[in-house]
């Protein structure tokens, strides 16, 4: 069984985009992986240093692009 370490609440982490869980840290030998505690098939970072930035980048919710501005001039 793997030991998971909780990430401090003061550190901002995006929730898992698949299930909404807060990520945890798993130590594999001398390297660390940030991963979803519910399912190992969800996104996880590459083994190495704790990479919360990569986790946040891959699990960020994508905002749909909506052009709300109206052009100042109409094309002639």
N, C-alpha and C positions, 0 to 999 in steps of 0.2 A: 504494500500500500504506500502510495506517495504522500509525502508530507507537504502540505500547502501552507504558505505564509500569507496572512492577510496584509493588504496594502493599507497604510494609514489613511484615515478619512480626510486628513488635510491635503493629501495628494489627489489631484483631479484625475479621474479615470473615466473614460466613456464606458457605458455598460455594453455588454456583449450585444452585437446587432442581431444575433439569432434568437437569444432567449432573455436578454435584459439583465443578466447577472453581473455583479461587480467582479472584475478579474482578481485572480490570486497569483501568487508566485510559487513556482515549483523549482526545487533545486535538483538538478541532475548532475551528479558527481561534483565538479567544480564550476558548473555553469548554471544560469538561471533562465527560466522561461516564464513569460507572462501569459496566462491562459484562462479560459472559462472553467469555473469549477464544476459546472453541470455536465459538460460533454467534451471529451478530448478531441472530437472531430471538428469543433468550432475553431475559429482562428486562434493561433498561438504564435508568439514571436519566435525568432530563431534562438537557439541556445547561445548564451553569452552573458553580457551584462544585462541588468534589468532595464528593459527598453519600453517604458510606459509611453513614450512619444510615438513609437511605431504602433503600439496597441491602439492609441487614440486615433491615429491616422486611418487605420484599417477599419475601425469600428464606428467612425463618425457617421451620423445619419446624413444622407445626401438630401439637400434642399432642392426641390424642383425649381427650375429656372422659369420665372414668370416675369415678363416684361410689363411692368405697370406704368411705365412712363409713356406719355403721349408725345409724338414728335411735334416740334414747334411749327414746322411747315409741312405742308403736304407736297408730294412730288408733283411736278407739272407735266 
